[in-house]
Amino acid sequence: MNKAITIWGSPNSSKTIFSVKLANELSKTHNVIVVFCDIVAPSLGTILPFISEKDRSLGKALEIPTLTQ
């Protein structure tokens, strides 16, 4: 029962915010993996706004025990 949901749209159309909110809701009943692929506008600042600028990296994100916030 594996499924993939792909979200695309125009720049600045809130794809990242929608994706995070959708993943949050789906995670209440399913295992969810979110893959961000935009190399022009990385999403770490959106999904981890509470982390200082110097600590915003993929390595630091993977060290976080949970991303449910």
CHARMM-style PDB file with segment names, atoms N, HN, CA, C and O in Angstrom:
ATOM      1  N   MET     1       0.829  -1.186   0.000  1.00  0.00      PROA
ATOM      2  CA  MET     1       0.000   0.000   0.000  1.00  0.00      PROA
ATOM      3  C   MET     1       0.875   1.252   0.000  1.00  0.00      PROA
ATOM      4  O   MET     1       0.476   2.288   0.533  1.00  0.00      PROA
ATOM      5  N   ASN     2       2.048   1.163  -0.586  1.00  0.00      PROA
ATOM      6  HN  ASN     2       2.372   0.322  -1.019  1.00  0.00      PROA
ATOM      7  CA  ASN     2       2.912   2.331  -0.677  1.00  0.00      PROA
ATOM      8  C   ASN     2       2.365   3.298  -1.712  1.00  0.00      PROA
ATOM      9  O   ASN     2       1.926   2.885  -2.785  1.00  0.00      PROA
ATOM     10  N   LYS     3       2.392   4.557  -1.398  1.00  0.00      PROA
ATOM     11  HN  LYS     3       2.749   4.893  -0.526  1.00  0.00      PROA
ATOM     12  CA  LYS     3       1.891   5.594  -2.293  1.00  0.00      PROA
ATOM     13  C   LYS     3       2.897   6.732  -2.337  1.00  0.00      PROA
ATOM     14  O   LYS     3       3.636   6.974  -1.383  1.00  0.00      PROA
ATOM     15  N   ALA     4       2.907   7.420  -3.463  1.00  0.00      PROA
ATOM     16  HN  ALA     4       2.306   7.223  -4.238  1.00  0.00      PROA
ATOM     17  CA  ALA     4       3.737   8.624  -3.610  1.00  0.00      PROA
ATOM     18  C   ALA     4       2.820   9.770  -4.011  1.00  0.00      PROA
ATOM     19  O   ALA     4       1.972   9.623  -4.892  1.00  0.00      PROA
ATOM     20  N   ILE     5       2.996  10.895  -3.367  1.00  0.00      PROA
ATOM     21  HN  ILE     5       3.684  11.014  -2.652  1.00  0.00      PROA
ATOM     22  CA  ILE     5       2.260  12.108  -3.702  1.00  0.00      PROA
ATOM     23  C   ILE     5       3.290  13.126  -4.172  1.00  0.00      PROA
ATOM     24  O   ILE     5       4.252  13.417  -3.461  1.00  0.00      PROA
ATOM     25  N   THR     6       3.089  13.658  -5.354  1.00  0.00      PROA
ATOM     26  HN  THR     6       2.307  13.422  -5.932  1.00  0.00      PROA
ATOM     27  CA  THR     6       3.991  14.658  -5.908  1.00  0.00      PROA
ATOM     28  C   THR     6       3.266  15.993  -5.946  1.00  0.00      PROA
ATOM     29  O   THR     6       2.115  16.078  -6.374  1.00  0.00      PROA
ATOM     30  N   ILE     7       3.952  17.032  -5.494  1.00  0.00      PROA
ATOM     31  HN  ILE     7       4.887  16.963  -5.146  1.00  0.00      PROA
ATOM     32  CA  ILE     7       3.369  18.374  -5.472  1.00  0.00      PROA
ATOM     33  C   ILE     7       4.260  19.283  -6.295  1.00  0.00      PROA
ATOM     34  O   ILE     7       5.467  19.357  -6.065  1.00  0.00      PROA
ATOM     35  N   TRP     8       3.676  19.960  -7.234  1.00  0.00      PROA
ATOM     36  HN  TRP     8       2.695  19.900  -7.421  1.00  0.00      PROA
ATOM     37  CA  TRP     8       4.444  20.912  -8.037  1.00  0.00      PROA
ATOM     38  C   TRP     8       3.572  22.132  -8.309  1.00  0.00      PROA
ATOM     39  O   TRP     8       2.351  22.081  -8.164  1.00  0.00      PROA
ATOM     40  N   GLY     9       4.207  23.216  -8.701  1.00  0.00      PROA
ATOM     41  HN  GLY     9       5.199  23.257  -8.819  1.00  0.00      PROA
ATOM     42  CA  GLY     9       3.476  24.441  -9.005  1.00  0.00      PROA
ATOM     43  C   GLY     9       4.432  25.576  -9.269  1.00  0.00      PROA
ATOM     44  O   GLY     9       5.648  25.389  -9.324  1.00  0.00      PROA
ATOM     45  N   SER    10       3.879  26.733  -9.428  1.00  0.00      PROA
ATOM     46  HN  SER    10       2.891  26.885  -9.383  1.00  0.00      PROA
ATOM     47  CA  SER    10       4.657  27.937  -9.717  1.00  0.00      PROA
ATOM     48  C   SER    10       5.523  28.325  -8.532  1.00  0.00      PROA
ATOM     49  O   SER    10       5.220  27.958  -7.397  1.00  0.00      PROA
ATOM     50  N   PRO    11       6.604  29.067  -8.783  1.00  0.00      PROA
ATOM     51  CA  PRO    11       7.409  29.580  -7.671  1.00  0.00      PROA
ATOM     52  C   PRO    11       6.539  30.404  -6.716  1.00  0.00      PROA
ATOM     53  O   PRO    11       5.632  31.119  -7.141  1.00  0.00      PROA
ATOM     54  N   ASN    12       6.830  30.290  -5.441  1.00  0.00      PROA
ATOM     55  HN  ASN    12       7.567  29.710  -5.096  1.00  0.00      PROA
ATOM     56  CA  ASN    12       6.116  31.035  -4.382  1.00  0.00      PROA
ATOM     57  C   ASN    12       4.623  30.713  -4.302  1.00  0.00      PROA
ATOM     58  O   ASN    12       3.818  31.566  -3.929  1.00  0.00      PROA
ATOM     59  N   SER    13       4.262  29.483  -4.653  1.00  0.00      PROA
ATOM     60  HN  SER    13       4.916  28.790  -4.956  1.00  0.00      PROA
ATOM     61  CA  SER    13       2.853  29.104  -4.561  1.00  0.00      PROA
ATOM     62  C   SER    13       2.557  28.289  -3.304  1.00  0.00      PROA
ATOM     63  O   SER    13       1.498  27.671  -3.199  1.00  0.00      PROA
ATOM     64  N   SER    14       3.486  28.287  -2.355  1.00  0.00      PROA
ATOM     65  HN  SER    14       4.347  28.790  -2.440  1.00  0.00      PROA
ATOM     66  CA  SER    14       3.326  27.631  -1.042  1.00  0.00      PROA
ATOM     67  C   SER    14       3.357  26.109  -1.108  1.00  0.00      PROA
ATOM     68  O   SER    14       2.712  25.439  -0.301  1.00  0.00      PROA
ATOM     69  N   LYS    15       4.095  25.565  -2.056  1.00  0.00      PROA
ATOM     70  HN  LYS    15       4.618  26.109  -2.712  1.00  0.00      PROA
ATOM     71  CA  LYS    15       4.230  24.111  -2.172  1.00  0.00      PROA
ATOM     72  C   LYS    15       4.868  23.508  -0.927  1.00  0.00      PROA
ATOM     73  O   LYS    15       4.421  22.469  -0.441  1.00  0.00      PROA
ATOM     74  N   THR    16       5.909  24.151  -0.411  1.00  0.00      PROA
ATOM     75  HN  THR    16       6.272  24.995  -0.806  1.00  0.00      PROA
ATOM     76  CA  THR    16       6.604  23.611   0.759  1.00  0.00      PROA
ATOM     77  C   THR    16       5.700  23.614   1.982  1.00  0.00      PROA
ATOM     78  O   THR    16       5.627  22.618   2.702  1.00  0.00      PROA
ATOM     79  N   ILE    17       5.019  24.712   2.221  1.00  0.00      PROA
ATOM     80  HN  ILE    17       5.079  25.521   1.637  1.00  0.00      PROA
ATOM     81  CA  ILE    17       4.129  24.805   3.380  1.00  0.00      PROA
ATOM     82  C   ILE    17       3.012  23.767   3.269  1.00  0.00      PROA
ATOM     83  O   ILE    17       2.697  23.077   4.239  1.00  0.00      PROA
ATOM     84  N   PHE    18       2.421  23.663   2.086  1.00  0.00      PROA
ATOM     85  HN  PHE    18       2.677  24.224   1.299  1.00  0.00      PROA
ATOM     86  CA  PHE    18       1.372  22.661   1.881  1.00  0.00      PROA
ATOM     87  C   PHE    18       1.911  21.256   2.110  1.00  0.00      PROA
ATOM     88  O   PHE    18       1.261  20.433   2.756  1.00  0.00      PROA
ATOM     89  N   SER    19       3.097  20.984   1.583  1.00  0.00      PROA
ATOM     90  HN  SER    19       3.625  21.652   1.059  1.00  0.00      PROA
ATOM     91  CA  SER    19       3.698  19.656   1.724  1.00  0.00      PROA
ATOM     92  C   SER    19       3.919  19.295   3.179  1.00  0.00      PROA
ATOM     93  O   SER    19       3.632  18.173   3.595  1.00  0.00      PROA
ATOM     94  N   VAL    20       4.427  20.241   3.954  1.00  0.00      PROA
ATOM     95  HN  VAL    20       4.659  21.153   3.616  1.00  0.00      PROA
ATOM     96  CA  VAL    20       4.682  19.986   5.383  1.00  0.00      PROA
ATOM     97  C   VAL    20       3.373  19.761   6.123  1.00  0.00      PROA
ATOM     98  O   VAL    20       3.282  18.862   6.959  1.00  0.00      PROA
ATOM     99  N   LYS    21       2.364  20.561   5.828  1.00  0.00      PROA
ATOM    100  HN  LYS    21       2.438  21.292   5.149  1.00  0.00      PROA
ATOM    101  CA  LYS    21       1.074  20.388   6.503  1.00  0.00      PROA
ATOM    102  C   LYS    21       0.420  19.072   6.113  1.00  0.00      PROA
ATOM    103  O   LYS    21      -0.155  18.391   6.962  1.00  0.00      PROA
ATOM    104  N   LEU    22       0.500  18.707   4.843  1.00  0.00      PROA
ATOM    105  HN  LEU    22       0.967  19.260   4.153  1.00  0.00      PROA
ATOM    106  CA  LEU    22      -0.052  17.433   4.400  1.00  0.00      PROA
ATOM    107  C   LEU    22       0.679  16.267   5.052  1.00  0.00      PROA
ATOM    108  O   LEU    22       0.048  15.321   5.524  1.00  0.00      PROA
ATOM    109  N   ALA    23       2.000  16.334   5.080  1.00  0.00      PROA
ATOM    110  HN  ALA    23       2.512  17.102   4.697  1.00  0.00      PROA
ATOM    111  CA  ALA    23       2.790  15.275   5.716  1.00  0.00      PROA
ATOM    112  C   ALA    23       2.454  15.157   7.198  1.00  0.00      PROA
ATOM    113  O   ALA    23       2.373  14.052   7.734  1.00  0.00      PROA
ATOM    114  N   ASN    24       2.261  16.280   7.849  1.00  0.00      PROA
ATOM    115  HN  ASN    24       2.326  17.178   7.414  1.00  0.00      PROA
ATOM    116  CA  ASN    24       1.913  16.266   9.270  1.00  0.00      PROA
ATOM    117  C   ASN    24       0.580  15.550   9.494  1.00  0.00      PROA
ATOM    118  O   ASN    24       0.459  14.735  10.408  1.00  0.00      PROA
ATOM    119  N   GLU    25      -0.398  15.847   8.678  1.00  0.00      PROA
ATOM    120  HN  GLU    25      -0.299  16.509   7.936  1.00  0.00      PROA
ATOM    121  CA  GLU    25      -1.697  15.189   8.825  1.00  0.00      PROA
ATOM    122  C   GLU    25      -1.607  13.694   8.496  1.00  0.00      PROA
ATOM    123  O   GLU    25      -2.144  12.864   9.229  1.00  0.00      PROA
ATOM    124  N   LEU    26      -0.933  13.357   7.404  1.00  0.00      PROA
ATOM    125  HN  LEU    26      -0.497  14.031   6.808  1.00  0.00      PROA
ATOM    126  CA  LEU    26      -0.809  11.950   7.021  1.00  0.00      PROA
ATOM    127  C   LEU    26      -0.018  11.142   8.049  1.00  0.00      PROA
ATOM    128  O   LEU    26      -0.252   9.947   8.229  1.00  0.00      PROA
ATOM    129  N   SER    27       0.922  11.809   8.720  1.00  0.00      PROA
ATOM    130  HN  SER    27       1.113  12.779   8.574  1.00  0.00      PROA
ATOM    131  CA  SER    27       1.756  11.091   9.695  1.00  0.00      PROA
ATOM    132  C   SER    27       0.968  10.642  10.922  1.00  0.00      PROA
ATOM    133  O   SER    27       1.459   9.840  11.717  1.00  0.00      PROA
ATOM    134  N   LYS    28      -0.228  11.146  11.076  1.00  0.00      PROA
ATOM    135  HN  LYS    28      -0.627  11.797  10.431  1.00  0.00      PROA
ATOM    136  CA  LYS    28      -1.059  10.719  12.206  1.00  0.00      PROA
ATOM    137  C   LYS    28      -1.561   9.290  12.025  1.00  0.00      PROA
ATOM    138  O   LYS    28      -1.904   8.619  12.999  1.00  0.00      PROA
ATOM    139  N   THR    29      -1.605   8.822  10.761  1.00  0.00      PROA
ATOM    140  HN  THR    29      -1.326   9.367   9.971  1.00  0.00      PROA
ATOM    141  CA  THR    29      -2.115   7.475  10.507  1.00  0.00      PROA
ATOM    142  C   THR    29      -1.197   6.624   9.627  1.00  0.00      PROA
ATOM    143  O   THR    29      -1.440   5.430   9.451  1.00  0.00      PROA
ATOM    144  N   HSD    30      -0.141   7.238   9.071  1.00  0.00      PROA
ATOM    145  HN  HSD    30       0.056   8.208   9.214  1.00  0.00      PROA
ATOM    146  CA  HSD    30       0.755   6.523   8.154  1.00  0.00      PROA
ATOM    147  C   HSD    30       2.200   6.905   8.442  1.00  0.00      PROA
ATOM    148  O   HSD    30       2.468   7.934   9.062  1.00  0.00      PROA
ATOM    149  N   ASN    31       3.126   6.071   7.987  1.00  0.00      PROA
ATOM    150  HN  ASN    31       2.908   5.235   7.483  1.00  0.00      PROA
ATOM    151  CA  ASN    31       4.529   6.461   7.977  1.00  0.00      PROA
ATOM    152  C   ASN    31       4.737   7.372   6.772  1.00  0.00      PROA
ATOM    153  O   ASN    31       4.265   7.076   5.674  1.00  0.00      PROA
ATOM    154  N   VAL    32       5.441   8.478   6.980  1.00  0.00      PROA
ATOM    155  HN  VAL    32       5.824   8.718   7.872  1.00  0.00      PROA
ATOM    156  CA  VAL    32       5.589   9.483   5.925  1.00  0.00      PROA
ATOM    157  C   VAL    32       7.057   9.843   5.748  1.00  0.00      PROA
ATOM    158  O   VAL    32       7.789  10.019   6.721  1.00  0.00      PROA
ATOM    159  N   ILE    33       7.469   9.948   4.508  1.00  0.00      PROA
ATOM    160  HN  ILE    33       6.874   9.805   3.717  1.00  0.00      PROA
ATOM    161  CA  ILE    33       8.791  10.477   4.160  1.00  0.00      PROA
ATOM    162  C   ILE    33       8.560  11.656   3.238  1.00  0.00      PROA
ATOM    163  O   ILE    33       7.827  11.544   2.256  1.00  0.00      PROA
ATOM    164  N   VAL    34       9.178  12.787   3.545  1.00  0.00      PROA
ATOM    165  HN  VAL    34       9.774  12.878   4.343  1.00  0.00      PROA
ATOM    166  CA  VAL    34       9.069  13.980   2.699  1.00  0.00      PROA
ATOM    167  C   VAL    34      10.414  14.204   2.037  1.00  0.00      PROA
ATOM    168  O   VAL    34      11.447  14.227   2.707  1.00  0.00      PROA
ATOM    169  N   VAL    35      10.406  14.367   0.732  1.00  0.00      PROA
ATOM    170  HN  VAL    35       9.567  14.348   0.188  1.00  0.00      PROA
ATOM    171  CA  VAL    35      11.626  14.607  -0.030  1.00  0.00      PROA
ATOM    172  C   VAL    35      11.493  15.960  -0.710  1.00  0.00      PROA
ATOM    173  O   VAL    35      10.604  16.160  -1.539  1.00  0.00      PROA
ATOM    174  N   PHE    36      12.378  16.891  -0.361  1.00  0.00      PROA
ATOM    175  HN  PHE    36      13.100  16.729   0.312  1.00  0.00      PROA
ATOM    176  CA  PHE    36      12.406  18.202  -0.998  1.00  0.00      PROA
ATOM    177  C   PHE    36      13.511  18.202  -2.042  1.00  0.00      PROA
ATOM    178  O   PHE    36      14.634  17.789  -1.756  1.00  0.00      PROA
ATOM    179  N   CYS    37      13.207  18.656  -3.233  1.00  0.00      PROA
ATOM    180  HN  CYS    37      12.294  18.992  -3.466  1.00  0.00      PROA
ATOM    181  CA  CYS    37      14.157  18.558  -4.350  1.00  0.00      PROA
ATOM    182  C   CYS    37      14.512  19.909  -4.965  1.00  0.00      PROA
ATOM    183  O   CYS    37      15.138  19.936  -6.025  1.00  0.00      PROA
ATOM    184  N   ASP    38      14.147  21.009  -4.358  1.00  0.00      PROA
ATOM    185  HN  ASP    38      13.639  20.986  -3.498  1.00  0.00      PROA
ATOM    186  CA  ASP    38      14.403  22.322  -4.936  1.00  0.00      PROA
ATOM    187  C   ASP    38      15.782  22.814  -4.514  1.00  0.00      PROA
ATOM    188  O   ASP    38      15.970  23.222  -3.368  1.00  0.00      PROA
ATOM    189  N   ILE    39      16.745  22.778  -5.429  1.00  0.00      PROA
ATOM    190  HN  ILE    39      16.592  22.447  -6.360  1.00  0.00      PROA
ATOM    191  CA  ILE    39      18.102  23.215  -5.089  1.00  0.00      PROA
ATOM    192  C   ILE    39      18.248  24.727  -5.148  1.00  0.00      PROA
ATOM    193  O   ILE    39      19.224  25.276  -4.636  1.00  0.00      PROA
ATOM    194  N   VAL    40      17.283  25.410  -5.772  1.00  0.00      PROA
ATOM    195  HN  VAL    40      16.491  24.964  -6.188  1.00  0.00      PROA
ATOM    196  CA  VAL    40      17.350  26.876  -5.869  1.00  0.00      PROA
ATOM    197  C   VAL    40      16.889  27.518  -4.568  1.00  0.00      PROA
ATOM    198  O   VAL    40      17.483  28.498  -4.119  1.00  0.00      PROA
ATOM    199  N   ALA    41      15.838  26.978  -3.958  1.00  0.00      PROA
ATOM    200  HN  ALA    41      15.356  26.182  -4.323  1.00  0.00      PROA
ATOM    201  CA  ALA    41      15.294  27.531  -2.720  1.00  0.00      PROA
ATOM    202  C   ALA    41      15.163  26.418  -1.692  1.00  0.00      PROA
ATOM    203  O   ALA    41      14.077  25.863  -1.526  1.00  0.00      PROA
ATOM    204  N   PRO    42      16.247  26.079  -0.996  1.00  0.00      PROA
ATOM    205  CA  PRO    42      16.193  24.982  -0.020  1.00  0.00      PROA
ATOM    206  C   PRO    42      15.106  25.192   1.035  1.00  0.00      PROA
ATOM    207  O   PRO    42      14.827  26.322   1.435  1.00  0.00      PROA
ATOM    208  N   SER    43      14.512  24.116   1.468  1.00  0.00      PROA
ATOM    209  HN  SER    43      14.738  23.198   1.143  1.00  0.00      PROA
ATOM    210  CA  SER    43      13.353  24.167   2.358  1.00  0.00      PROA
ATOM    211  C   SER    43      13.678  24.130   3.837  1.00  0.00      PROA
ATOM    212  O   SER    43      12.770  24.265   4.657  1.00  0.00      PROA
ATOM    213  N   LEU    44      14.932  23.953   4.211  1.00  0.00      PROA
ATOM    214  HN  LEU    44      15.669  23.843   3.544  1.00  0.00      PROA
ATOM    215  CA  LEU    44      15.248  23.809   5.640  1.00  0.00      PROA
ATOM    216  C   LEU    44      14.804  25.010   6.466  1.00  0.00      PROA
ATOM    217  O   LEU    44      14.402  24.846   7.617  1.00  0.00      PROA
ATOM    218  N   GLY    45      14.868  26.196   5.910  1.00  0.00      PROA
ATOM    219  HN  GLY    45      15.196  26.330   4.975  1.00  0.00      PROA
ATOM    220  CA  GLY    45      14.412  27.375   6.647  1.00  0.00      PROA
ATOM    221  C   GLY    45      12.924  27.363   6.910  1.00  0.00      PROA
ATOM    222  O   GLY    45      12.460  27.952   7.887  1.00  0.00      PROA
ATOM    223  N   THR    46      12.168  26.698   6.051  1.00  0.00      PROA
ATOM    224  HN  THR    46      12.545  26.220   5.258  1.00  0.00      PROA
ATOM    225  CA  THR    46      10.719  26.607   6.233  1.00  0.00      PROA
ATOM    226  C   THR    46      10.349  25.532   7.233  1.00  0.00      PROA
ATOM    227  O   THR    46       9.491  25.740   8.090  1.00  0.00      PROA
ATOM    228  N   ILE    47      11.001  24.372   7.124  1.00  0.00      PROA
ATOM    229  HN  ILE    47      11.699  24.203   6.427  1.00  0.00      PROA
ATOM    230  CA  ILE    47      10.609  23.275   8.011  1.00  0.00      PROA
ATOM    231  C   ILE    47      11.323  23.328   9.359  1.00  0.00      PROA
ATOM    232  O   ILE    47      10.894  22.668  10.305  1.00  0.00      PROA
ATOM    233  N   LEU    48      12.407  24.103   9.462  1.00  0.00      PROA
ATOM    234  HN  LEU    48      12.755  24.639   8.693  1.00  0.00      PROA
ATOM    235  CA  LEU    48      13.138  24.244  10.728  1.00  0.00      PROA
ATOM    236  C   LEU    48      13.368  25.720  11.059  1.00  0.00      PROA
ATOM    237  O   LEU    48      14.516  26.128  11.236  1.00  0.00      PROA
ATOM    238  N   PRO    49      12.315  26.528  11.147  1.00  0.00      PROA
ATOM    239  CA  PRO    49      12.507  27.967  11.362  1.00  0.00      PROA
ATOM    240  C   PRO    49      13.077  28.313  12.732  1.00  0.00      PROA
ATOM    241  O   PRO    49      13.608  29.407  12.918  1.00  0.00      PROA
ATOM    242  N   PHE    50      12.975  27.400  13.693  1.00  0.00      PROA
ATOM    243  HN  PHE    50      12.543  26.511  13.542  1.00  0.00      PROA
ATOM    244  CA  PHE    50      13.414  27.663  15.061  1.00  0.00      PROA
ATOM    245  C   PHE    50      14.903  27.429  15.243  1.00  0.00      PROA
ATOM    246  O   PHE    50      15.431  27.684  16.326  1.00  0.00      PROA
ATOM    247  N   ILE    51      15.593  26.954  14.223  1.00  0.00      PROA
ATOM    248  HN  ILE    51      15.164  26.747  13.344  1.00  0.00      PROA
ATOM    249  CA  ILE    51      17.027  26.676  14.313  1.00  0.00      PROA
ATOM    250  C   ILE    51      17.803  27.875  13.778  1.00  0.00      PROA
ATOM    251  O   ILE    51      17.425  28.455  12.761  1.00  0.00      PROA
ATOM    252  N   SER    52      18.873  28.244  14.449  1.00  0.00      PROA
ATOM    253  HN  SER    52      19.180  27.773  15.276  1.00  0.00      PROA
ATOM    254  CA  SER    52      19.666  29.399  14.019  1.00  0.00      PROA
ATOM    255  C   SER    52      20.243  29.169  12.629  1.00  0.00      PROA
ATOM    256  O   SER    52      20.425  28.027  12.207  1.00  0.00      PROA
ATOM    257  N   GLU    53      20.527  30.246  11.926  1.00  0.00      PROA
ATOM    258  HN  GLU    53      20.379  31.174  12.268  1.00  0.00      PROA
ATOM    259  CA  GLU    53      21.001  30.180  10.540  1.00  0.00      PROA
ATOM    260  C   GLU    53      22.250  29.311  10.395  1.00  0.00      PROA
ATOM    261  O   GLU    53      22.360  28.546   9.437  1.00  0.00      PROA
ATOM    262  N   LYS    54      23.187  29.419  11.331  1.00  0.00      PROA
ATOM    263  HN  LYS    54      23.098  30.040  12.109  1.00  0.00      PROA
ATOM    264  CA  LYS    54      24.436  28.655  11.222  1.00  0.00      PROA
ATOM    265  C   LYS    54      24.228  27.151  11.394  1.00  0.00      PROA
ATOM    266  O   LYS    54      25.065  26.359  10.961  1.00  0.00      PROA
ATOM    267  N   ASP    55      23.119  26.750  12.021  1.00  0.00      PROA
ATOM    268  HN  ASP    55      22.439  27.394  12.372  1.00  0.00      PROA
ATOM    269  CA  ASP    55      22.849  25.329  12.251  1.00  0.00      PROA
ATOM    270  C   ASP    55      21.896  24.727  11.226  1.00  0.00      PROA
ATOM    271  O   ASP    55      21.536  23.555  11.334  1.00  0.00      PROA
ATOM    272  N   ARG    56      21.478  25.519  10.224  1.00  0.00      PROA
ATOM    273  HN  ARG    56      21.771  26.471  10.136  1.00  0.00      PROA
ATOM    274  CA  ARG    56      20.561  25.008   9.203  1.00  0.00      PROA
ATOM    275  C   ARG    56      21.338  24.274   8.126  1.00  0.00      PROA
ATOM    276  O   ARG    56      21.822  24.872   7.166  1.00  0.00      PROA
ATOM    277  N   SER    57      21.442  22.996   8.303  1.00  0.00      PROA
ATOM    278  HN  SER    57      21.049  22.511   9.084  1.00  0.00      PROA
ATOM    279  CA  SER    57      22.097  22.139   7.312  1.00  0.00      PROA
ATOM    280  C   SER    57      21.409  20.790   7.350  1.00  0.00      PROA
ATOM    281  O   SER    57      20.714  20.465   8.313  1.00  0.00      PROA
ATOM    282  N   LEU    58      21.600  20.012   6.314  1.00  0.00      PROA
ATOM    283  HN  LEU    58      22.165  20.276   5.531  1.00  0.00      PROA
ATOM    284  CA  LEU    58      20.990  18.691   6.279  1.00  0.00      PROA
ATOM    285  C   LEU    58      21.504  17.825   7.420  1.00  0.00      PROA
ATOM    286  O   LEU    58      20.738  17.075   8.026  1.00  0.00      PROA
ATOM    287  N   GLY    59      22.789  17.924   7.713  1.00  0.00      PROA
ATOM    288  HN  GLY    59      23.411  18.532   7.221  1.00  0.00      PROA
ATOM    289  CA  GLY    59      23.361  17.156   8.814  1.00  0.00      PROA
ATOM    290  C   GLY    59      22.709  17.476  10.141  1.00  0.00      PROA
ATOM    291  O   GLY    59      22.375  16.572  10.908  1.00  0.00      PROA
ATOM    292  N   LYS    60      22.525  18.763  10.419  1.00  0.00      PROA
ATOM    293  HN  LYS    60      22.797  19.497   9.797  1.00  0.00      PROA
ATOM    294  CA  LYS    60      21.883  19.161  11.662  1.00  0.00      PROA
ATOM    295  C   LYS    60      20.417  18.707  11.690  1.00  0.00      PROA
ATOM    296  O   LYS    60      19.913  18.295  12.735  1.00  0.00      PROA
ATOM    297  N   ALA    61      19.741  18.783  10.543  1.00  0.00      PROA
ATOM    298  HN  ALA    61      20.151  19.118   9.694  1.00  0.00      PROA
ATOM    299  CA  ALA    61      18.342  18.347  10.490  1.00  0.00      PROA
ATOM    300  C   ALA    61      18.227  16.859  10.790  1.00  0.00      PROA
ATOM    301  O   ALA    61      17.293  16.427  11.466  1.00  0.00      PROA
ATOM    302  N   LEU    62      19.166  16.085  10.293  1.00  0.00      PROA
ATOM    303  HN  LEU    62      19.925  16.435   9.744  1.00  0.00      PROA
ATOM    304  CA  LEU    62      19.118  14.631  10.529  1.00  0.00      PROA
ATOM    305  C   LEU    62      19.483  14.267  11.962  1.00  0.00      PROA
ATOM    306  O   LEU    62      19.172  13.162  12.407  1.00  0.00      PROA
ATOM    307  N   GLU    63      20.136  15.170  12.699  1.00  0.00      PROA
ATOM    308  HN  GLU    63      20.388  16.068  12.337  1.00  0.00      PROA
ATOM    309  CA  GLU    63      20.453  14.921  14.105  1.00  0.00      PROA
ATOM    310  C   GLU    63      19.260  15.126  15.018  1.00  0.00      PROA
ATOM    311  O   GLU    63      19.262  14.643  16.151  1.00  0.00      PROA
ATOM    312  N   ILE    64      18.238  15.832  14.549  1.00  0.00      PROA
ATOM    313  HN  ILE    64      18.236  16.224  13.629  1.00  0.00      PROA
ATOM    314  CA  ILE    64      17.068  16.130  15.374  1.00  0.00      PROA
ATOM    315  C   ILE    64      16.292  14.828  15.611  1.00  0.00      PROA
ATOM    316  O   ILE    64      15.990  14.112  14.656  1.00  0.00      PROA
ATOM    317  N   PRO    65      15.970  14.518  16.856  1.00  0.00      PROA
ATOM    318  CA  PRO    65      15.301  13.251  17.142  1.00  0.00      PROA
ATOM    319  C   PRO    65      13.898  13.152  16.535  1.00  0.00      PROA
ATOM    320  O   PRO    65      13.443  12.054  16.216  1.00  0.00      PROA
ATOM    321  N   THR    66      13.223  14.259  16.376  1.00  0.00      PROA
ATOM    322  HN  THR    66      13.592  15.151  16.636  1.00  0.00      PROA
ATOM    323  CA  THR    66      11.881  14.251  15.786  1.00  0.00      PROA
ATOM    324  C   THR    66      11.612  15.575  15.092  1.00  0.00      PROA
ATOM    325  O   THR    66      12.060  16.624  15.553  1.00  0.00      PROA
ATOM    326  N   LEU    67      10.887  15.530  13.996  1.00  0.00      PROA
ATOM    327  HN  LEU    67      10.523  14.677  13.622  1.00  0.00      PROA
ATOM    328  CA  LEU    67      10.529  16.744  13.262  1.00  0.00      PROA
ATOM    329  C   LEU    67       9.031  17.002  13.337  1.00  0.00      PROA
ATOM    330  O   LEU    67       8.473  17.633  12.439  1.00  0.00      PROA
ATOM    331  N   THR    68       8.381  16.537  14.365  1.00  0.00      PROA
ATOM    332  HN  THR    68       8.834  16.024  15.094  1.00  0.00      PROA
ATOM    333  CA  THR    68       6.935  16.678  14.448  1.00  0.00      PROA
ATOM    334  C   THR    68       6.490  18.089  14.775  1.00  0.00      PROA
ATOM    335  O   THR    68       5.304  18.400  14.667  1.00  0.00      PROA
ATOM    336  N   GLN    69       7.416  18.949  15.172  1.00  0.00      PROA
ATOM    337  HN  GLN    69       8.379  18.696  15.260  1.00  0.00      PROA
ATOM    338  CA  GLN    69       7.031  20.319  15.470  1.00  0.00      PROA
ATOM    339  C   GLN    69       6.636  21.006  14.201  1.00  0.00      PROA
ATOM    340  OT1 GLN    69       6.273  22.182  14.222  1.00  0.00      PROA
TER     341      GLN     69
END
